[in-house]
Amino acid sequence: MLSAIQHYIDNPDDIPDIPQASADYLAARCNVSYIQRTGILDQLRKEGFSEQALYGFVEGLSAVVEIIELMQEQRHLQE
C-alpha cells in the first residue's frame, strides 16, 4: 500500500477514471441525506460519538464525493 501512496504523492495528476455506476453508488452512500434517512447518524449518536466526531465523519464523506467528482472530471477531459 505504501508504494501506491507514494505513486500518487509523486504523480498527483495521475487520476484514474471511475465507472459511472461506482461513482453514483458512492456519491449516494456518502451523501449526508442518505446517512440521515437511513439512521446512521442517530445510531452513531446512540453509540456515544460526539457532535465533533460526527462533524468529522460528515466532512470525510464530503471529501469522498469531491474525490469522485475529480475522478469523473478526468474522464470528461479525456473525451
mmCIF file as gemmi writes it, N, C-alpha and C atoms, coordinates in Angstrom:
data_model
loop_
_atom_site.group_PDB
_atom_site.id
_atom_site.type_symbol
_atom_site.label_atom_id
_atom_site.label_alt_id
_atom_site.label_comp_id
_atom_site.label_asym_id
_atom_site.label_entity_id
_atom_site.label_seq_id
_atom_site.pdbx_PDB_ins_code
_atom_site.Cartn_x
_atom_site.Cartn_y
_atom_site.Cartn_z
_atom_site.occupancy
_atom_site.B_iso_or_equiv
_atom_site.pdbx_formal_charge
_atom_site.auth_seq_id
_atom_site.auth_asym_id
_atom_site.pdbx_PDB_model_num
ATOM 1 N N . MET Axp A 1 ? 0.827 -1.202 0 1 0 ? 1 A 1
ATOM 2 C CA . MET Axp A 1 ? 0 0 0 1 0 ? 1 A 1
ATOM 3 C C . MET Axp A 1 ? 0.863 1.253 0 1 0 ? 1 A 1
ATOM 4 N N . LEU Axp A 2 ? 1.992 1.195 0.67 1 0 ? 2 A 1
ATOM 5 C CA . LEU Axp A 2 ? 2.852 2.372 0.725 1 0 ? 2 A 1
ATOM 6 C C . LEU Axp A 2 ? 3.338 2.78 -0.649 1 0 ? 2 A 1
ATOM 7 N N . SER Axp A 3 ? 3.579 1.808 -1.544 1 0 ? 3 A 1
ATOM 8 C CA . SER Axp A 3 ? 4.03 2.165 -2.896 1 0 ? 3 A 1
ATOM 9 C C . SER Axp A 3 ? 2.92 2.873 -3.664 1 0 ? 3 A 1
ATOM 10 N N . ALA Axp A 4 ? 1.673 2.478 -3.45 1 0 ? 4 A 1
ATOM 11 C CA . ALA Axp A 4 ? 0.553 3.148 -4.116 1 0 ? 4 A 1
ATOM 12 C C . ALA Axp A 4 ? 0.419 4.581 -3.605 1 0 ? 4 A 1
ATOM 13 N N . ILE Axp A 5 ? 0.577 4.762 -2.308 1 0 ? 5 A 1
ATOM 14 C CA . ILE Axp A 5 ? 0.515 6.114 -1.738 1 0 ? 5 A 1
ATOM 15 C C . ILE Axp A 5 ? 1.64 6.967 -2.303 1 0 ? 5 A 1
ATOM 16 N N . GLN Axp A 6 ? 2.836 6.412 -2.338 1 0 ? 6 A 1
ATOM 17 C CA . GLN Axp A 6 ? 3.978 7.149 -2.868 1 0 ? 6 A 1
ATOM 18 C C . GLN Axp A 6 ? 3.761 7.511 -4.332 1 0 ? 6 A 1
ATOM 19 N N . HIS Axp A 7 ? 3.153 6.607 -5.092 1 0 ? 7 A 1
ATOM 20 C CA . HIS Axp A 7 ? 2.886 6.885 -6.507 1 0 ? 7 A 1
ATOM 21 C C . HIS Axp A 7 ? 2.045 8.149 -6.664 1 0 ? 7 A 1
ATOM 22 N N . TYR Axp A 8 ? 0.984 8.262 -5.865 1 0 ? 8 A 1
ATOM 23 C CA . TYR Axp A 8 ? 0.103 9.424 -6.001 1 0 ? 8 A 1
ATOM 24 C C . TYR Axp A 8 ? 0.685 10.686 -5.376 1 0 ? 8 A 1
ATOM 25 N N . ILE Axp A 9 ? 1.623 10.531 -4.456 1 0 ? 9 A 1
ATOM 26 C CA . ILE Axp A 9 ? 2.356 11.694 -3.963 1 0 ? 9 A 1
ATOM 27 C C . ILE Axp A 9 ? 3.264 12.217 -5.07 1 0 ? 9 A 1
ATOM 28 N N . ASP Axp A 10 ? 3.937 11.287 -5.751 1 0 ? 10 A 1
ATOM 29 C CA . ASP Axp A 10 ? 4.859 11.657 -6.83 1 0 ? 10 A 1
ATOM 30 C C . ASP Axp A 10 ? 4.13 12.065 -8.113 1 0 ? 10 A 1
ATOM 31 N N . ASN Axp A 11 ? 2.91 11.566 -8.328 1 0 ? 11 A 1
ATOM 32 C CA . ASN Axp A 11 ? 2.155 11.804 -9.564 1 0 ? 11 A 1
ATOM 33 C C . ASN Axp A 11 ? 0.731 12.248 -9.245 1 0 ? 11 A 1
ATOM 34 N N . PRO Axp A 12 ? 0.555 13.429 -8.663 1 0 ? 12 A 1
ATOM 35 C CA . PRO Axp A 12 ? -0.783 13.849 -8.235 1 0 ? 12 A 1
ATOM 36 C C . PRO Axp A 12 ? -1.789 14.001 -9.381 1 0 ? 12 A 1
ATOM 37 N N . ASP Axp A 13 ? -1.309 14.15 -10.605 1 0 ? 13 A 1
ATOM 38 C CA . ASP Axp A 13 ? -2.224 14.299 -11.738 1 0 ? 13 A 1
ATOM 39 C C . ASP Axp A 13 ? -2.584 12.972 -12.392 1 0 ? 13 A 1
ATOM 40 N N . ASP Axp A 14 ? -2.084 11.881 -11.876 1 0 ? 14 A 1
ATOM 41 C CA . ASP Axp A 14 ? -2.382 10.547 -12.397 1 0 ? 14 A 1
ATOM 42 C C . ASP Axp A 14 ? -3.682 10.057 -11.741 1 0 ? 14 A 1
ATOM 43 N N . ILE Axp A 15 ? -4.791 10.603 -12.202 1 0 ? 15 A 1
ATOM 44 C CA . ILE Axp A 15 ? -6.089 10.331 -11.592 1 0 ? 15 A 1
ATOM 45 C C . ILE Axp A 15 ? -6.82 9.296 -12.447 1 0 ? 15 A 1
ATOM 46 N N . PRO Axp A 16 ? -7.156 8.139 -11.865 1 0 ? 16 A 1
ATOM 47 C CA . PRO Axp A 16 ? -7.831 7.118 -12.651 1 0 ? 16 A 1
ATOM 48 C C . PRO Axp A 16 ? -9.302 7.461 -12.88 1 0 ? 16 A 1
ATOM 49 N N . ASP Axp A 17 ? -9.845 6.865 -13.915 1 0 ? 17 A 1
ATOM 50 C CA . ASP Axp A 17 ? -11.272 7.001 -14.187 1 0 ? 17 A 1
ATOM 51 C C . ASP Axp A 17 ? -12.036 6.151 -13.178 1 0 ? 17 A 1
ATOM 52 N N . ILE Axp A 18 ? -13.298 6.44 -12.997 1 0 ? 18 A 1
ATOM 53 C CA . ILE Axp A 18 ? -14.158 5.645 -12.131 1 0 ? 18 A 1
ATOM 54 C C . ILE Axp A 18 ? -15.415 5.316 -12.924 1 0 ? 18 A 1
ATOM 55 N N . PRO Axp A 19 ? -15.842 4.069 -12.919 1 0 ? 19 A 1
ATOM 56 C CA . PRO Axp A 19 ? -17.072 3.719 -13.637 1 0 ? 19 A 1
ATOM 57 C C . PRO Axp A 19 ? -18.262 4.52 -13.112 1 0 ? 19 A 1
ATOM 58 N N . GLN Axp A 20 ? -19.15 4.895 -13.993 1 0 ? 20 A 1
ATOM 59 C CA . GLN Axp A 20 ? -20.295 5.723 -13.612 1 0 ? 20 A 1
ATOM 60 C C . GLN Axp A 20 ? -21.134 5.072 -12.517 1 0 ? 20 A 1
ATOM 61 N N . ALA Axp A 21 ? -21.372 3.775 -12.623 1 0 ? 21 A 1
ATOM 62 C CA . ALA Axp A 21 ? -22.184 3.089 -11.612 1 0 ? 21 A 1
ATOM 63 C C . ALA Axp A 21 ? -21.515 3.159 -10.238 1 0 ? 21 A 1
ATOM 64 N N . SER Axp A 22 ? -20.205 3.009 -10.197 1 0 ? 22 A 1
ATOM 65 C CA . SER Axp A 22 ? -19.479 3.108 -8.926 1 0 ? 22 A 1
ATOM 66 C C . SER Axp A 22 ? -19.548 4.523 -8.373 1 0 ? 22 A 1
ATOM 67 N N . ALA Axp A 23 ? -19.377 5.502 -9.25 1 0 ? 23 A 1
ATOM 68 C CA . ALA Axp A 23 ? -19.447 6.901 -8.825 1 0 ? 23 A 1
ATOM 69 C C . ALA Axp A 23 ? -20.827 7.231 -8.257 1 0 ? 23 A 1
ATOM 70 N N . ASP Axp A 24 ? -21.869 6.777 -8.941 1 0 ? 24 A 1
ATOM 71 C CA . ASP Axp A 24 ? -23.232 7.033 -8.469 1 0 ? 24 A 1
ATOM 72 C C . ASP Axp A 24 ? -23.493 6.389 -7.119 1 0 ? 24 A 1
ATOM 73 N N . TYR Axp A 25 ? -23.059 5.144 -6.968 1 0 ? 25 A 1
ATOM 74 C CA . TYR Axp A 25 ? -23.267 4.419 -5.716 1 0 ? 25 A 1
ATOM 75 C C . TYR Axp A 25 ? -22.55 5.108 -4.559 1 0 ? 25 A 1
ATOM 76 N N . LEU Axp A 26 ? -21.276 5.411 -4.759 1 0 ? 26 A 1
ATOM 77 C CA . LEU Axp A 26 ? -20.507 6.043 -3.688 1 0 ? 26 A 1
ATOM 78 C C . LEU Axp A 26 ? -21.027 7.434 -3.349 1 0 ? 26 A 1
ATOM 79 N N . ALA Axp A 27 ? -21.4 8.196 -4.372 1 0 ? 27 A 1
ATOM 80 C CA . ALA Axp A 27 ? -21.926 9.54 -4.128 1 0 ? 27 A 1
ATOM 81 C C . ALA Axp A 27 ? -23.233 9.476 -3.332 1 0 ? 27 A 1
ATOM 82 N N . ALA Axp A 28 ? -24.061 8.481 -3.623 1 0 ? 28 A 1
ATOM 83 C CA . ALA Axp A 28 ? -25.32 8.333 -2.883 1 0 ? 28 A 1
ATOM 84 C C . ALA Axp A 28 ? -25.058 7.901 -1.44 1 0 ? 28 A 1
ATOM 85 N N . ARG Axp A 29 ? -24.187 6.907 -1.254 1 0 ? 29 A 1
ATOM 86 C CA . ARG Axp A 29 ? -23.918 6.373 0.081 1 0 ? 29 A 1
ATOM 87 C C . ARG Axp A 29 ? -23.168 7.369 0.959 1 0 ? 29 A 1
ATOM 88 N N . CYS Axp A 30 ? -22.423 8.278 0.349 1 0 ? 30 A 1
ATOM 89 C CA . CYS Axp A 30 ? -21.653 9.265 1.109 1 0 ? 30 A 1
ATOM 90 C C . CYS Axp A 30 ? -22.382 10.591 1.238 1 0 ? 30 A 1
ATOM 91 N N . ASN Axp A 31 ? -23.632 10.623 0.851 1 0 ? 31 A 1
ATOM 92 C CA . ASN Axp A 31 ? -24.437 11.831 0.924 1 0 ? 31 A 1
ATOM 93 C C . ASN Axp A 31 ? -25.013 11.969 2.335 1 0 ? 31 A 1
ATOM 94 N N . VAL Axp A 32 ? -24.981 13.17 2.875 1 0 ? 32 A 1
ATOM 95 C CA . VAL Axp A 32 ? -25.493 13.401 4.225 1 0 ? 32 A 1
ATOM 96 C C . VAL Axp A 32 ? -26.971 13.036 4.322 1 0 ? 32 A 1
ATOM 97 N N . SER Axp A 33 ? -27.741 13.307 3.285 1 0 ? 33 A 1
ATOM 98 C CA . SER Axp A 33 ? -29.159 12.937 3.298 1 0 ? 33 A 1
ATOM 99 C C . SER Axp A 33 ? -29.322 11.432 3.469 1 0 ? 33 A 1
ATOM 100 N N . TYR Axp A 34 ? -28.464 10.659 2.819 1 0 ? 34 A 1
ATOM 101 C CA . TYR Axp A 34 ? -28.529 9.198 2.93 1 0 ? 34 A 1
ATOM 102 C C . TYR Axp A 34 ? -28.271 8.756 4.37 1 0 ? 34 A 1
ATOM 103 N N . ILE Axp A 35 ? -27.211 9.286 4.973 1 0 ? 35 A 1
ATOM 104 C CA . ILE Axp A 35 ? -26.881 8.821 6.328 1 0 ? 35 A 1
ATOM 105 C C . ILE Axp A 35 ? -27.889 9.317 7.361 1 0 ? 35 A 1
ATOM 106 N N . GLN Axp A 36 ? -28.572 10.419 7.064 1 0 ? 36 A 1
ATOM 107 C CA . GLN Axp A 36 ? -29.639 10.871 7.958 1 0 ? 36 A 1
ATOM 108 C C . GLN Axp A 36 ? -30.868 9.982 7.797 1 0 ? 36 A 1
ATOM 109 N N . ARG Axp A 37 ? -31.3 9.756 6.56 1 0 ? 37 A 1
ATOM 110 C CA . ARG Axp A 37 ? -32.532 8.99 6.301 1 0 ? 37 A 1
ATOM 111 C C . ARG Axp A 37 ? -32.415 7.529 6.69 1 0 ? 37 A 1
ATOM 112 N N . THR Axp A 38 ? -31.219 6.988 6.623 1 0 ? 38 A 1
ATOM 113 C CA . THR Axp A 38 ? -31.041 5.581 6.985 1 0 ? 38 A 1
ATOM 114 C C . THR Axp A 38 ? -30.78 5.399 8.474 1 0 ? 38 A 1
ATOM 115 N N . GLY Axp A 39 ? -30.682 6.486 9.212 1 0 ? 39 A 1
ATOM 116 C CA . GLY Axp A 39 ? -30.494 6.406 10.653 1 0 ? 39 A 1
ATOM 117 C C . GLY Axp A 39 ? -29.058 6.206 11.102 1 0 ? 39 A 1
ATOM 118 N N . ILE Axp A 40 ? -28.125 6.298 10.179 1 0 ? 40 A 1
ATOM 119 C CA . ILE Axp A 40 ? -26.723 6.092 10.548 1 0 ? 40 A 1
ATOM 120 C C . ILE Axp A 40 ? -26.26 7.143 11.559 1 0 ? 40 A 1
ATOM 121 N N . LEU Axp A 41 ? -26.611 8.412 11.332 1 0 ? 41 A 1
ATOM 122 C CA . LEU Axp A 41 ? -26.197 9.463 12.281 1 0 ? 41 A 1
ATOM 123 C C . LEU Axp A 41 ? -26.803 9.222 13.658 1 0 ? 41 A 1
ATOM 124 N N . ASP Axp A 42 ? -28.084 8.866 13.713 1 0 ? 42 A 1
ATOM 125 C CA . ASP Axp A 42 ? -28.727 8.591 15.004 1 0 ? 42 A 1
ATOM 126 C C . ASP Axp A 42 ? -28.054 7.417 15.705 1 0 ? 42 A 1
ATOM 127 N N . GLN Axp A 43 ? -27.701 6.384 14.939 1 0 ? 43 A 1
ATOM 128 C CA . GLN Axp A 43 ? -27.04 5.218 15.524 1 0 ? 43 A 1
ATOM 129 C C . GLN Axp A 43 ? -25.673 5.593 16.102 1 0 ? 43 A 1
ATOM 130 N N . LEU Axp A 44 ? -24.933 6.416 15.368 1 0 ? 44 A 1
ATOM 131 C CA . LEU Axp A 44 ? -23.622 6.849 15.866 1 0 ? 44 A 1
ATOM 132 C C . LEU Axp A 44 ? -23.771 7.682 17.137 1 0 ? 44 A 1
ATOM 133 N N . ARG Axp A 45 ? -24.806 8.513 17.197 1 0 ? 45 A 1
ATOM 134 C CA . ARG Axp A 45 ? -25.067 9.296 18.426 1 0 ? 45 A 1
ATOM 135 C C . ARG Axp A 45 ? -25.367 8.357 19.595 1 0 ? 45 A 1
ATOM 136 N N . LYS Axp A 46 ? -26.213 7.341 19.339 1 0 ? 46 A 1
ATOM 137 C CA . LYS Axp A 46 ? -26.553 6.38 20.391 1 0 ? 46 A 1
ATOM 138 C C . LYS Axp A 46 ? -25.323 5.627 20.874 1 0 ? 46 A 1
ATOM 139 N N . GLU Axp A 47 ? -24.364 5.429 19.989 1 0 ? 47 A 1
ATOM 140 C CA . GLU Axp A 47 ? -23.136 4.728 20.353 1 0 ? 47 A 1
ATOM 141 C C . GLU Axp A 47 ? -22.15 5.629 21.096 1 0 ? 47 A 1
ATOM 142 N N . GLY Axp A 48 ? -22.522 6.915 21.247 1 0 ? 48 A 1
ATOM 143 C CA . GLY Axp A 48 ? -21.713 7.809 22.062 1 0 ? 48 A 1
ATOM 144 C C . GLY Axp A 48 ? -20.758 8.714 21.306 1 0 ? 48 A 1
ATOM 145 N N . PHE Axp A 49 ? -20.862 8.739 19.993 1 0 ? 49 A 1
ATOM 146 C CA . PHE Axp A 49 ? -19.98 9.628 19.237 1 0 ? 49 A 1
ATOM 147 C C . PHE Axp A 49 ? -20.386 11.077 19.491 1 0 ? 49 A 1
ATOM 148 N N . SER Axp A 50 ? -19.4 11.922 19.693 1 0 ? 50 A 1
ATOM 149 C CA . SER Axp A 50 ? -19.661 13.338 19.953 1 0 ? 50 A 1
ATOM 150 C C . SER Axp A 50 ? -20.082 14.047 18.671 1 0 ? 50 A 1
ATOM 151 N N . GLU Axp A 51 ? -20.646 15.213 18.845 1 0 ? 51 A 1
ATOM 152 C CA . GLU Axp A 51 ? -21.026 16.005 17.672 1 0 ? 51 A 1
ATOM 153 C C . GLU Axp A 51 ? -19.794 16.385 16.852 1 0 ? 51 A 1
ATOM 154 N N . GLN Axp A 52 ? -18.666 16.601 17.522 1 0 ? 52 A 1
ATOM 155 C CA . GLN Axp A 52 ? -17.424 16.9 16.807 1 0 ? 52 A 1
ATOM 156 C C . GLN Axp A 52 ? -16.99 15.706 15.959 1 0 ? 52 A 1
ATOM 157 N N . ALA Axp A 53 ? -17.121 14.505 16.518 1 0 ? 53 A 1
ATOM 158 C CA . ALA Axp A 53 ? -16.771 13.299 15.766 1 0 ? 53 A 1
ATOM 159 C C . ALA Axp A 53 ? -17.718 13.121 14.578 1 0 ? 53 A 1
ATOM 160 N N . LEU Axp A 54 ? -18.995 13.362 14.787 1 0 ? 54 A 1
ATOM 161 C CA . LEU Axp A 54 ? -19.966 13.247 13.691 1 0 ? 54 A 1
ATOM 162 C C . LEU Axp A 54 ? -19.684 14.285 12.609 1 0 ? 54 A 1
ATOM 163 N N . TYR Axp A 55 ? -19.307 15.482 13.023 1 0 ? 55 A 1
ATOM 164 C CA . TYR Axp A 55 ? -18.954 16.513 12.048 1 0 ? 55 A 1
ATOM 165 C C . TYR Axp A 55 ? -17.75 16.067 11.212 1 0 ? 55 A 1
ATOM 166 N N . GLY Axp A 56 ? -16.757 15.488 11.864 1 0 ? 56 A 1
ATOM 167 C CA . GLY Axp A 56 ? -15.594 14.975 11.143 1 0 ? 56 A 1
ATOM 168 C C . GLY Axp A 56 ? -15.978 13.872 10.177 1 0 ? 56 A 1
ATOM 169 N N . PHE Axp A 57 ? -16.88 13.004 10.585 1 0 ? 57 A 1
ATOM 170 C CA . PHE Axp A 57 ? -17.378 11.929 9.726 1 0 ? 57 A 1
ATOM 171 C C . PHE Axp A 57 ? -18.064 12.507 8.493 1 0 ? 57 A 1
ATOM 172 N N . VAL Axp A 58 ? -18.932 13.485 8.706 1 0 ? 58 A 1
ATOM 173 C CA . VAL Axp A 58 ? -19.644 14.117 7.589 1 0 ? 58 A 1
ATOM 174 C C . VAL Axp A 58 ? -18.668 14.836 6.662 1 0 ? 58 A 1
ATOM 175 N N . GLU Axp A 59 ? -17.677 15.501 7.219 1 0 ? 59 A 1
ATOM 176 C CA . GLU Axp A 59 ? -16.665 16.16 6.394 1 0 ? 59 A 1
ATOM 177 C C . GLU Axp A 59 ? -15.882 15.141 5.576 1 0 ? 59 A 1
ATOM 178 N N . GLY Axp A 60 ? -15.598 13.994 6.157 1 0 ? 60 A 1
ATOM 179 C CA . GLY Axp A 60 ? -14.916 12.929 5.43 1 0 ? 60 A 1
ATOM 180 C C . GLY Axp A 60 ? -15.753 12.421 4.267 1 0 ? 60 A 1
ATOM 181 N N . LEU Axp A 61 ? -17.049 12.259 4.498 1 0 ? 61 A 1
ATOM 182 C CA . LEU Axp A 61 ? -17.938 11.847 3.412 1 0 ? 61 A 1
ATOM 183 C C . LEU Axp A 61 ? -17.954 12.884 2.296 1 0 ? 61 A 1
ATOM 184 N N . SER Axp A 62 ? -17.959 14.141 2.669 1 0 ? 62 A 1
ATOM 185 C CA . SER Axp A 62 ? -17.938 15.219 1.68 1 0 ? 62 A 1
ATOM 186 C C . SER Axp A 62 ? -16.658 15.157 0.847 1 0 ? 62 A 1
ATOM 187 N N . ALA Axp A 63 ? -15.546 14.847 1.5 1 0 ? 63 A 1
ATOM 188 C CA . ALA Axp A 63 ? -14.274 14.732 0.784 1 0 ? 63 A 1
ATOM 189 C C . ALA Axp A 63 ? -14.318 13.583 -0.221 1 0 ? 63 A 1
ATOM 190 N N . VAL Axp A 64 ? -14.976 12.492 0.148 1 0 ? 64 A 1
ATOM 191 C CA . VAL Axp A 64 ? -15.107 11.36 -0.773 1 0 ? 64 A 1
ATOM 192 C C . VAL Axp A 64 ? -15.846 11.789 -2.037 1 0 ? 64 A 1
ATOM 193 N N . VAL Axp A 65 ? -16.933 12.517 -1.874 1 0 ? 65 A 1
ATOM 194 C CA . VAL Axp A 65 ? -17.71 12.971 -3.028 1 0 ? 65 A 1
ATOM 195 C C . VAL Axp A 65 ? -16.872 13.899 -3.905 1 0 ? 65 A 1
ATOM 196 N N . GLU Axp A 66 ? -16.069 14.752 -3.296 1 0 ? 66 A 1
ATOM 197 C CA . GLU Axp A 66 ? -15.197 15.636 -4.074 1 0 ? 66 A 1
ATOM 198 C C . GLU Axp A 66 ? -14.167 14.834 -4.868 1 0 ? 66 A 1
ATOM 199 N N . ILE Axp A 67 ? -13.633 13.777 -4.278 1 0 ? 67 A 1
ATOM 200 C CA . ILE Axp A 67 ? -12.665 12.94 -4.982 1 0 ? 67 A 1
ATOM 201 C C . ILE Axp A 67 ? -13.34 12.22 -6.152 1 0 ? 67 A 1
ATOM 202 N N . ILE Axp A 68 ? -14.549 11.736 -5.933 1 0 ? 68 A 1
ATOM 203 C CA . ILE Axp A 68 ? -15.304 11.096 -7.023 1 0 ? 68 A 1
ATOM 204 C C . ILE Axp A 68 ? -15.484 12.074 -8.178 1 0 ? 68 A 1
ATOM 205 N N . GLU Axp A 69 ? -15.863 13.304 -7.862 1 0 ? 69 A 1
ATOM 206 C CA . GLU Axp A 69 ? -16.054 14.315 -8.905 1 0 ? 69 A 1
ATOM 207 C C . GLU Axp A 69 ? -14.749 14.603 -9.637 1 0 ? 69 A 1
ATOM 208 N N . LEU Axp A 70 ? -13.648 14.625 -8.922 1 0 ? 70 A 1
ATOM 209 C CA . LEU Axp A 70 ? -12.336 14.83 -9.535 1 0 ? 70 A 1
ATOM 210 C C . LEU Axp A 70 ? -12.025 13.691 -10.504 1 0 ? 70 A 1
ATOM 211 N N . MET Axp A 71 ? -12.327 12.467 -10.085 1 0 ? 71 A 1
ATOM 212 C CA . MET Axp A 71 ? -12.088 11.31 -10.946 1 0 ? 71 A 1
ATOM 213 C C . MET Axp A 71 ? -12.964 11.365 -12.195 1 0 ? 71 A 1
ATOM 214 N N . GLN Axp A 72 ? -14.214 11.782 -12.034 1 0 ? 72 A 1
ATOM 215 C CA . GLN Axp A 72 ? -15.11 11.888 -13.192 1 0 ? 72 A 1
ATOM 216 C C . GLN Axp A 72 ? -14.672 13.013 -14.121 1 0 ? 72 A 1
ATOM 217 N N . GLU Axp A 73 ? -14.156 14.077 -13.562 1 0 ? 73 A 1
ATOM 218 C CA . GLU Axp A 73 ? -13.684 15.208 -14.364 1 0 ? 73 A 1
ATOM 219 C C . GLU Axp A 73 ? -12.582 14.763 -15.318 1 0 ? 73 A 1
ATOM 220 N N . GLN Axp A 74 ? -11.723 13.868 -14.86 1 0 ? 74 A 1
ATOM 221 C CA . GLN Axp A 74 ? -10.647 13.357 -15.708 1 0 ? 74 A 1
ATOM 222 C C . GLN Axp A 74 ? -11.22 12.673 -16.95 1 0 ? 74 A 1
ATOM 223 N N . ARG Axp A 75 ? -12.315 11.948 -16.783 1 0 ? 75 A 1
ATOM 224 C CA . ARG Axp A 75 ? -12.949 11.26 -17.911 1 0 ? 75 A 1
ATOM 225 C C . ARG Axp A 75 ? -13.413 12.281 -18.945 1 0 ? 75 A 1
ATOM 226 N N . HIS Axp A 76 ? -14.009 13.36 -18.488 1 0 ? 76 A 1
ATOM 227 C CA . HIS Axp A 76 ? -14.532 14.374 -19.407 1 0 ? 76 A 1
ATOM 228 C C . HIS Axp A 76 ? -13.394 15.117 -20.112 1 0 ? 76 A 1
ATOM 229 N N . LEU Axp A 77 ? -12.271 15.276 -19.44 1 0 ? 77 A 1
ATOM 230 C CA . LEU Axp A 77 ? -11.127 15.936 -20.064 1 0 ? 77 A 1
ATOM 231 C C . LEU Axp A 77 ? -10.505 15.071 -21.145 1 0 ? 77 A 1
ATOM 232 N N . GLN Axp A 78 ? -10.612 13.755 -20.992 1 0 ? 78 A 1
ATOM 233 C CA . GLN Axp A 78 ? -10.014 12.832 -21.951 1 0 ? 78 A 1
ATOM 234 C C . GLN Axp A 78 ? -10.91 12.579 -23.151 1 0 ? 78 A 1
ATOM 235 N N . GLU Axp A 79 ? -12.184 12.937 -23.07 1 0 ? 79 A 1
ATOM 236 C CA . GLU Axp A 79 ? -13.131 12.687 -24.175 1 0 ? 79 A 1
ATOM 237 C C . GLU Axp A 79 ? -12.949 13.681 -25.296 1 0 ? 79 A 1
